[in-house]
Amino acid sequence: MPRVYIHEVVEVEGTRRAHYQHHMTANWVPEGGPLRRQRCFGVFTLVGSTGAWPRVVNIWEYDGWDELAHNFAIEFAGTSHRDPMLEEWWQAAAEFRKGGFDRILEEHEANPGIEHWQARGGTSAVAYAHERFTVTTGRARLVADAVADGGSQYATGSRLELVGLWRTAMRADDEVIAMWAVPDWETWASVEERVALNGQQHAEVVGLERTLLVDAELSPLRLGRQPETGDRRPISEIG
């Protein structure tokens, strides 16, 4: 059974990005993760020079559709349609964010999953190239297969490593998300220069957006583990 993911793009309030990221990791994952039967795949800052800002990207991992359904059942339990155990968390989070856009992803067979990266102690990446492919209706699987098989003109022949590969669910099989670990900024610059000179295009790709993400302080891809209660700090100490 393929794992499924929630991919969140969160609009944060002004300079409170680090506060929100800490609240999302240390203040949520230790209790919210087991309760929701989810794992934090990563929490990231979107590099503003490559996309809209200020934005945070969160990715949550579930072992399958049943676990995602369990998550929704918890979230919308009760008359308030909010998990009463975490009402205080939601109220605090509202101070740091003002909206966003979510998608549900289903993994490709080549997707490693967060436990793989935790076993390796994290990715040691300075950043991640986050690609969103818009493809011909019904052809997302074909494009994802090509990326997995080394058909990405972006990563071919480089030191970039595939961190995640997914198709977006609940739409017309027309979107693929790929994430590549960037080992150092020199490698990133050389790859982008090559792509700018040679172009990149799969026959089924009709649109492409590539942005850069960097790990939040307590992102599992950086730590090599899930955030814990011992990671918590007062909000006044976060800047």
Phi, psi and omega in degrees: 000127180290146172287152175238160188221150165257126181249112185249128169252114190248128173275120183255161183277115171047242184263018187262022181300311182297324178297315179296317181297320178294319179296324182287331183262285185296325185271347182250308193300316185303321177261315184294325181300303178298321180298316182273355185055049180231157172241143174281117176280318179184153172231130191223155166264131173279125181292114189301331179292348181248004181182185181296150182213160355278131181225148172238142175245126175245139176231126183244137186250137177231149183288348178174182182296327179298321180290324176295320177298320176300318178302314180292324178298322177292313186298322186254024174281149175089168185288336180274356184060025173226145176299114184297333180293336185244019181301319180297321178298315181299318181297319179292319181298327181298337179286340187254346186226159183228006179153186179168190181217127181247154171220153174259133183244146171244132188287150167278157181302335181277357181289123185289323184088156187291329181294329174299313183288327177294321179296333178274357182081020182102182184264339186061022181277147173277340181192175177229133170275117184254114183250133174240109180266128166263126188233168177304138182310129177084003187244013181298321180299319180298316180292317178299320177299319180295318177298315181295328183272013178087015182273005178281118178293340180290313188262343185303130177076010181247179177266011177289144181239135181290119180262323181206147179212122187217159165251142178282128180274171174062033173209194192272037181050051187229020179214137178233138175244130176230143176233133181239133176281129178260115186287330179199163186290331178296320177297316179301314182298318181293323178293314180296323178295318179296318180295320180298326181281322188257343183075169176207133181192122168272147185304331183268356182275124179251351178196149182212132173234125178239126177235169176251139175239147172234147182298139165292164184307319185249024176293134180302329178293339176269317184282327190081019178196170174282148175301149183234166180299329179293347178278352187289142175225155174298145181304327182295341181267358184258129181209000000 
